[in-house]
Amino acid sequence: MAENDQLSPWWSAPRYADIRPFLMARGAVTRAIRAWFEEQGFAEVETGILQLSPGNETHLHAPRTELTGADGRRSTRYLRTSPEFACKKLLAAGEPRIFEFARVFRDRERGDLHLPEFTMLEWYRAGSSYDAVMADSMAVIAGAAEATGIARFSFRGRSADPFAEPERLTVAAAFARFAGIDLLATISGGEGDRTALAAASAARVRVTDDDTWSDIFSKVLVEHVEPRLGEGRLTILFEYPAPEAALARAKQTDPRVAERFEIYACGVELANGFGELTDAAEQRRRFTAAMDEKQRRYGERYPLDEDFLHAVAEMPQSSGVALGFDRLVMLASGAIRIDQVVWTPPAEEA
C-alpha cells in the first residue's frame, strides 16, 4: 500500500479494499450467531440506547446528552454502556431467553481493542445456571470460527484453538500460578483487605497510597494474569472475588467469590458472564458504593435506575453474558485491529 493510501480516509478505495474481507466475515459471523440463537429458542430483542443511568461501575464512563421535552424542560440522558439494565427488565417481565446485538458506548476508550462505539452481544437465560451460559459462549465462539473457516485465532504472537476444550481456571488459581499471590487470603466477609493485598502484591506491581483493593487486583490481573490466558486454547476464568462481583451473586458454598466468569483467547478478553444477582438491596449497596468511589476519583456520579432495581427484585434466577462482538469478529477474521471489522469506524479525535 502506498504511503498516501495509509494517510487517506478509511473509505478511500485502496484502504476500503483492504478491510472489506473482514467486513464480509463480520456478516457471515452475524448470520451464523443469529441462526444459532434462534435454534436455541432465544428471542432477539432491541432495547433503548438513551438511558436514565448508563451503568453504575466506577471506571465505566458514558457519553451524555440532553433531551428537550415538549414543554421546553431539559433532562440529562446517557448513551448506554450495556443493554443489561433493559434486558433484565425483560427477564422480570417474563421473557425466558433473550439476546441482543447492542450498540453501546464508552467514553475514554480507544485503541487496537477498544472503540468508543461498538457492538455488544448479550444474552440471558432465565432459570439456568451460569454453567449454561459458559457452554453457550463456547458454542458461539466456535460458531464464529466455523462461519469464517478459520482454524486458529491469532493475536500479537499468540494463538488459540477455538474448537478445543477450554481451560477452566479460577481467579484464585490464576493469581497463585502467575503472580504467586494467595488472593482469597485477602478477602473476608465479602470485602477485600487492602493492606493484605498490597503486601502480597508489592513485589509484582507498583502500589500507590491511593490504590484500593480493587485497583491492586486489577493491576495484577492486567499485568500478570491476562497476558497468560487463552494460549493454545480458550480460557474460562471463573469465581471472581466478591469485591469484583459487579452484578453477580455470591457463590453459595464460598461467599469470598462470586458466580462471575470471563473468557479469553490469545490474551484478549471476549466475554463477561454472571449468575445474576436478584437481591435488590445488595445491588443498591454495590451501586451506591461504586458511585461514591466514582465521585471521589472522577468528580461525577450516575443516577441509580430505580426501575431497574425494582426489576432485580422481580427477576427469576438467571444467568447472562456480555460478549465483545467486534473482538470476536477480529479474531475470527484474522484482522489485527478492532476498527478493521466495523463498517464505519468512529471519527478520529482532532
N, C-alpha and C positions, 0 to 999 in steps of 0.2 A: 504494500500500500504506500502511495506517495505521501510525503510529508504534508502536503496541502490537504490531502484526504483526512489525515489524522486530526488536523485543526478544523475541519469543516463540521457543520452541524450533523447530528446523528441521522437526520433524514436525507442527507446528501446521498446520491445514488451509490457511490462506492462504499460508504460506510454502512448504509442500509443493507446492501447486498451481503456484507459480512455477517450481519446479525440475523438476517431473515431465516436461515436454517434453525436457529434457536427458537425463533417465534413460531415456526411451523411445529417444532417439537412441543412448544407450550400448548398449542391447540390439540395435539394428539394426547398429551397428558390430561388436559382438562376433560376431554371426551371420555377417556378411559376411567378416570376417577368418578365422574358424574354417573357413568353407567354402573360402576361398582356399588355406589351408594344406593342407587335405585334398586339394584338386585337385592340388596340387604334390607330393603323396606324403609329406607330413610326418606323423609320429605325434605325437599330443598326449600329453604326459606330465604327471604330477602328483608333484612331489618334496617332500621333507620341509621343514617350516618350522623346526623346532628343530635347531640345528647345533652341532657342537663349535667351529667357527670361523665367524663371520658374514661373513668377508671381511677382507682384510689391507691395506686402504688407509688412509693416515694420517688423513684427515679424515672418514672414514665412521664413524658411531657407531651401535652396535646396542643395543637393549634386551636385558637379560639376565634369566634366571630360574634356578631350581634345580629339579632333579628328585630325588625320593627313591626309591631302589630298594627292592626287597622286603626287603633286609637292613637298611634304615634309613640306608644311606650316601647322602650328598647329593653331587650333581655339578652343576657350572655348565653351562648351555646358553645359546645366544644365538638370538634371532629373526633369521633371515637378512636380509641387505641385498640379496640377489640369489639366484636359483636357480643361478647359474653353476657353482659347485663340483659340485653334484649332476648338472647336465646334462652336464658334461664327463666325469664318471664313466660316464654312459650312453654317451657317444661312445667312450670307451675299451672299453666292454663290447661295442661293435659296432653301436649304433644309428646309421643313416646320416643321418637328417633328423628333428629333433625340435623341438617348440615347446611353450611353456607360458604360460598366463595365471597368473602367480605373484603371490601376496600377499606383499609384502615390507615391511620395517620399517626406519625410520631415525630415530634419536634426534636431537635438536637441530634438527629441521626442521619449520617451519610457515609458511605464507604463501599468497599467491594461486596460486603454482605448486608448493608443497611441502606434503606431508602426512606425518605420522609413520608412517602405514599406507597403502599404495597398491598399485596393480596394475602389475606389470612384465610386458610381453610379451617373452619371449626366444625366440630360435630359433637353431638351429645346423645347418650343412651340413658333413658330412664330405667331404673330397676336393674342396672348392671354394675358390676364392679369395675375398678379401673384396670384390672387384668384384661377385660373385654376390649377396652379401647386401646390398650397396648397392642393387642392382636390386630385390631383394625389398622393401627398405624403401620404395622409391618406389611400388611396387605396393600395398603395404599402406596407405600414407598416402593414395594416390589412391582405394583401395577404401573407406576410411573416409568420404571426401568423397562418393563415389557413394552410399554407404548412407544418408547423411542428406540428400542433394540439395543440399548447399552448394556454391557456385561458387568462393568465395574464403574463405580463412582470414583472420580479423582479430583483432588483439590490441593494445590500448593504442595505437591510432592507426596501426598498421602492418597491411599486408595482403599476402597471397601466394597465388598461383595453385597449388593442389596438383596440377594436371594438366600444368603447363608443364615443359619440360625444365629440370632443376635446374642451378643454378650450381655448378661444381666449382672449389674453391679450396683450395690447400694452406695449411697453417697459416703457413708462412714467407711466402707471398704475402700473406696476410691481415695479418700483422704489418707487412709493408712498406707495404701500401696504407693501412691505417687508423691505424698508430702510427708509421710511419717508422723501424721497427727491423729491422735485419738479424739475424734470430733465429738462423739457422744458424751465424753467425759466433761465437755464444756457446756452441757445442756442440763438444766434441772427445772422441773415444774413447767416445761414448755417454753422456758426463756433461756437465752444464751448468756453465759458468764463471760463478759468481755475480757476481764483480766486473765482468765484461764486460757482463752483462745489466743489472746495477744502473746502470752508467754509461750504457748505451744507453736506459734507461727513465726516468732521473731527471727528465726534462722532462715525462714523461707521467703518472707515478703517484708516490705517496708511498712511498718505500722506507725501511724501518727497518733497524736493525742486526741485528735478529733474523730478517729475511726470508731464506729460502733462494732458490735459483734458481727452484724450483717456485712459491714464493709470489709472486715478482715476475712470473713468467709468468702466473699466474692473475689477478693484478691487472690486467695489461694486457689479457688476454683478456676479462675481465668488463667492464671499464670502456670499452674502445675497440674491441674486435672484435665480441663477441657482439651488441651492440645494432644492428650494421650488417648482420647476416646474415639471410637469408630475407626480404628485402624484394622484393616483386613476384613472386618465385618462391622455391622452396626452395633452400637452400644445402647442399651436401655439403662440409664442412670436413675435409680428409684430410691424411695424412702428418704425424701429430703428432710432436713432437720426442721423441727417445729417452728423455729423463728422465721423460716423461709417458706412457710406453708401457703401464704397468699390466700387463695380461696379454696384450699384443700382441707379435708377433715383429717383429724389426728388418727393414727393407727391405733386400733383398739387395744392391741397387746403391748404397745410400746409408745406412750404419749410423747416421747422425745422426738419422734419422727412423724411425718405426715404422708398421706396417700397422694404423693406427687411424683411424677417421673418426667424425664426429658430423654429425647432420642438424639443420638449424634452419629454423623457419618463424616469421616475424614476430618475430625475435629470441629465440624460445623454442627451447631445446634439446629435441629429440624423441627422438633415438636416438644410441646409442654402440656402435660395432661394431669388431671386431678380426679380423685374420688371426691366429689363435690361436697363442700360444707353446706349443711342445711340448718345450722344454728344461727339464727339471725342476730342474736345478742352478741355472740362471739364474732360474727362477721363485722358488726358495727364497731366492736372494740378494736379489731385489727385495722379497719379503715381509719378510725379516729387516730390511732397511734401512728399510722403511716402518714396521715396528713399533718399531724403535729411535727413529725420529722421533716416533711417536705417544707413546711413553713420555716423551720429552723434553718434548713440548708439553702432553700431557694427563694424564700420570702413570698411564697404563694401556696394556696391550698385549693383543692377542688371540692365542690359541694358533694354531700352524700346523696345518692339517689334513693329516696325513701321508698319509692315504688319498687325498686329492686330489692331492698331489704325486706319488704313485705313479701315479695315473691320467694325469697330464700326460705322464709318460714313455711311457705306453702309447697315448696318443691318436694317431689319424691326423691328417694335415694337415687343418685345419678352419677354418671361419670362423663367426662368430656375432654377434648383435646383441641389445642390450637396448633396448627402446622403452618410453617412459613412456606407458602406455595411457591413463591418465586425462587427461594433457595432450593427447593426440591427440583424445580424445572432446571435450574442452573446445573445441578449435579447430574440430572438425567439426560441433559442435552450436551454436556461437555463444555458449557460456557465457563468462563473464568471470572466473570463479574456479574453481579445481580442485575445491573442495568442493561445487560445484553439480552435479557429474557422478558423485558416488559415492552409493550408495544410503543408507548411514548414515555420515555424517561422523564422524571421531573426536571424542570429547568434548573440549570446550574446557578449557584449563587454568584452575584456580581463580584 
